[in-house]
Amino acid sequence: MSTAATTLIPLTTPDAASLQGRSPQDTLNCLLIQPRFAMTNYWNFVAAAEAVGARTMAPPLGLMTVAALLPQHWNFNLVDLNVRELTDEEWRAADLVCVGGMIPQQLGILRIIRRARDDGKFVLVGGPDPTSQPDIYSEAGALVIGEGENTIPQWLAAFENGHPCGVFSAEQRPDVTTSPAPRFDLVDFSHYLHFGIQVSRGCPFNCEFCDIIELFGRIPRSKNVEQVLA
């Protein structure tokens, strides 16, 4: 059973002005932001990317999947800050900001949350680091903890009922064969060193440096051939 949990963390951000009086049925402008990776960490491939005329390592597959899970009549704009700057016009146009990432992106995520809070924009936060350390992100409008196939629908239902703020988590891991294809149309692949295609989640191993088993569990769950080819 999947449940919405609003008591895990006392979020400090009230309903943001940008979603007041709105619903998922409206045509919203959704801005998805991939924060910069810190320059001194493993995930920063600037030199290697520049050597082949790219700007960074790989497209943000997580945000591209989030876009596929949200209502498809919305307008989506995905900005990867490892590729280019976000413009003031793009920021002003956003009704909803979606952001997430890993530990090396933590400070960038927090900056985006605080900017959204200051400007009255609702910010939906998720991904590996917010799932592992949700208390750090208490200024978010909403937190989705875990895999989006279960938690994004919970948030949309709460938004439909006029209560988009809260922390949303799931007791069970989703069936990944129901996951939609990521929105590959939202990125320009020429900016990237390579790109990935997710074929499974979960890992049976126990590497001490890796938190994949905490995020996705120890039992591999595979997508089907049609999903991968899509």
Order of alpha helices (4+ residues) and beta strands (2+ residues): beta-beta-alpha-alpha-beta-alpha-beta-alpha-beta-alpha-beta-alpha-beta-beta-alpha-beta-alpha
